[in-house]
Amino acid sequence: MCFTGAVKTFGRAGSTVRAVDGIDLTIERGATVALLGRNGAGKSTTVGLLLGLDVPDSGTVRLLGETPDRAVRAGLVGAMLQDGRPIPRVTVRELVAFVASTYPRPLPVAEALALAGMAEYADRRIDKLSGGQMQRVRFAVALAGDPDLIVLDEPTSALDVEARRAFWDSMRSYARRGNTVLFSTHHLEEADENANRIVVLDRGRIVADGTGETIRRAAGGSLVSVDLAGRPADGLDSLPGVVGVDVRGGRALLRTDDPDATVVELARIGAVRGIRVSGATLEDAFLALTSPGTPGTAAAKEFLR
């Protein structure tokens, strides 16, 4: 899968938005990749370009050596989108079998149902399913063509914790077969737990690309927080190891790649009230990478290029 300089713009002249702004991205077979970003970051537009639902204004998108529309028609790609309602008054098995019949080399229906965790509900009507079960039916439908790549657009939105866990169990079963998975999400923990590579989008551009650990290190692998005790935060961004500073409720949060050196210097200048050291989370890194004007953001983005 390869994006080369892909650009997609919406709107009219004088009032346009670059939803995708020059993306270059290659994903190898067998990877599980998360597209992570805020609402409006360009995730759904990227998925639309990948599936041939949109055409780039410039640049190219190729899937498994084919254009997106040809790859989809050949059954090489399966997709689970946010929109779309299944046919009512049919059973789960009937729906998956119907979709499978439209592909040249479909996955056996029983296998698609088993992978999606829906075998025990195969004879239940679609309109009698819970929200979590319905989402797994969509997953089974996406698997019906026996695709090499499956694309999931915000697959667990509106699901409760139990249904979300069941869905990801099903997805991991599919990925263990050596297939490629690309999913978009704004749930940080989902990206960290279920992807071996995370691509962070912001304003239509890729601002980070790597493992969760790599991204955390880029934005400062540790957090040192200290009570400002009425002091200004000026100069804290120049302390040893510090790559970014946030001030929240009278405390300074220093993102640092050398917490020992940072703490030693804080002690030297006498700023040790309420000091705490902890590991940076993916959320800390995400905010550093996508918040405009945050100190350290430029350095983190450069590290991840």
N, C-alpha and C positions, 0 to 999 in steps of 0.2 A: 504494500500500500504506500503510495507516494503522492504528497502534495508538493508542487514546485511553484513558488511564487503566486499562490492562489489568492485572488482578490474577489470579494463579492460586496457590491454596494447596493443599498436600497434607498429609495426616496427620489425626489426630483432635483433638477439642477438648482443649486442655491440652498438646498436643504437635504443633503445626503448623509448617510451613515455608512461607514465602512465596517460592516459586520465581520468580515474577514479581511485582514489587511496584510497581505503578502506572506502567507504561511508557507514555510518549508518544513516538511515532516515526512519521515520514512519510518514505517513500522514493519518489523520482521515477522515472519510466520512464527506462530506459537507464543507470541507475547500477549500479555493481558495488560492493557493500557487504559488509564483513566484520563479523560479530559476534565480538568478541574477549573472552575471559574465561577464568578458571581453571576447572578441573573443578568443577561445582556452582554456577557463577555464574548459571545460568538460561538458557543458550544453547539447549539442546535443548527446554526447556519453551516458550521463545519460538517456536521453529520449529514445535512441536506446535500452538500456538495459531494460528499463521499458516496451517497446513495443515488446520485443522479437526479435528485428532486429539484436541485438548483444547478445552474451552469455558471462557472466562474466568469467574471468579466474579463479577467486576464489570468495567465498562469494555467497550469494543468493539474488534473487529478487522475491517477491511474490505480486500478485495483487488480492485483494478481495478473498484471500484464494486459489488462483490458480497460476500456473506458467504463465508468461506473454503470451506465445503463446496460451494457453488454454483460458485465459481470453479474448484475442482479438477475437479468433474464436467464442466464445460464445456471442459476442456483448456487453460484459461488459465494454469495453474500446473503445473510439473513438479517432482518432488522426488527427491532421492537421499538416503536415510536411512542411518544406521549399521547398522540391523538389516535382516534379510530375505535369504532365499536364493533365487536364481533356480531355475527348473525344470531339473532335470538331463536329460541325454540329448537335448537339442534344440540346434540350431545357433544361433549368434548372430543370424543373419538371421531365423530362425523366431521367436525370442523377441521381437525388436523388432517384427516384423510383427504378431505376435499382440497385443501391447500397443497398437500403433498402431491396430489395427482397432476398439478400444473407444472411440476418440475421434471427435468429430463432424468435425473438420478436421485430420487427422493430417499430420505432416511426412512426405514421401516417405522410405521406409525407407533407401534408398541415401544420402540426404542426412543423415539422423540418424547413420548409421554413419560417414560421412565426417567430420562435425563432431566425433564422439567419437574419431576416429582408429582406427576398428575395421574399415574397409572391407576390408582385406586378410585379416581373420580372420572374415569374414562367414559362411563355410561350416564353421567349426570348432565342434565341440561345446563347450557351456558348461563341462562338467566337465573339459575339457582345457586350460583357460586358466590363465595365471599370475594371481597376486593383483592386479597392476597392470592386466592386461588385463580382469579381471573388474570392476574398479572402473570402467573405461571403458565396459564393457557397461552397467553401472548408469546411467552418464551418458547413453548412447544411449537407454535405456529412458525416462529422465526427459525426453528431448527428443522422444519419439515423438508426443506430442500437439501439437507445434508451439506450446509455451507462450510467453506473453509474459514470464513470470517463472519463473526456475528457482531452487529452494531446495536448498542442499547442506549437510548436517549432518556436520561433520568429514569431508570427502570424502577426505582423504589419510591418515587414520589407518592405521597399520601398513604404509604403502607405503615402499619404499626410495627413495633420492634420484632415481634414473633414472625410476622409475614416477611419482613425484610431479611431476617436470618434464614428462613426457609428458601427464599429466592436465591440468595448468594450461595447456599449449599448446592442448589441446582446448577448455577452458573459455573461453580468450580468443578463439578462433575464433567461438564462439557469441556472446560479448558484443559482438564487432565488428559483428554484424548489427543492433545497436541494442536488443538485449534486456536485461532487467533480471536481475541476478544477486545473490542473497543467500547468503552462505556463513558457517557458524560454524566457528571454529577456535581452538585454543590455540597454534598455531604463529605466533609474532610475525612471522617473516620472510614467511610466506605472506600475511598481512594487508597488510603493507607493500608487497609486490611486486605483488599482484594486485587490490587494491581501490583505488578512488579515494575511498572514504569508509570510516572505521573507527568502529564503535560499540562502546565498551567497557562490558561488563556486570560488575557486582560485587554479589553478594548480591541478585540479582533487580532491580537498578536500573541505569539508564544513568548512568555516571559520566563519560563523555567521548564526544564525537561530533564528528568532523571528519576532515581529512586526517591522514596520518601525521605530516607536518611540523607541523601545528597542535597535535597532541597532544604532540609532543616539546617544542615551545616552551612549552606550558602547564605542563609539569613541570620547566621549566628547560632552555633550549635548549643549554646547554653544561655540561660537568662540569669542575670544578677540584678536583684531589685533592692532598692534602698530607700528609706524614708528621707525625703528632702529636708524635713524639719524647717520649712520656710525658706530654704536656700534656693537660688535659681538653678536651673539645669544646665546653664551655659558651661561649655567646656567638657561635659561628660562624654560627648561623642569623640573626643580626642584621647580618651584613656586607652591604655594598652589593650588590644584585643577587641575593642568595641566596634561593631559595624552598624549599630543603630540604637536610637534612644526613643522611648515613648514615656510620656508623663501621664499618669493616671491617678487621680485622687490624692495628690500630694506625694506620690511615690514615683521614683524613676525606675523604669525597666530597661536594662541595658542588654541588648543582644550582643553576645561576645563569642569569639572562637578561642579565647584563652581566659577562662574564668579565674584561674589562679592569679594571673598578672593583673586582671581588672580589680580583684578584691584587694590585692596588695597595694595598688595605687590608691584605691578608695580609703584604705586604712591610713596611708601616708598623708592624705589631705584631710583626714579626720571625718570623713563621711561614711560612718559605719553604723548609724542608727537603724535597727530593724533590718539588717542585711540578710538576704536569702539568695541561695543559689539553686537552680533547678535546670533540668534539660529543656530545651526549646521544643515545642510541639509543632506539628504540621500547621496548626492554626496560626501560631506565631509567625511561621515562615510565610504562609499564604497572605496574611495581612501586610507583612513587610514588602512582599513582592507586588501587591496589587493596590496599595494605598499610595496615591500620588503625594510626592513631597516628603515621604517618610525617609529620614536619614538612613543610609545603608542600602536603600532599595537599588540604586544604580549599581553599586558594587556587587550586590547579590545577583542581579541579572547578568552582569558581565561574567561572573564566575560560572554561571550555568550555560553560557553560550557554547 
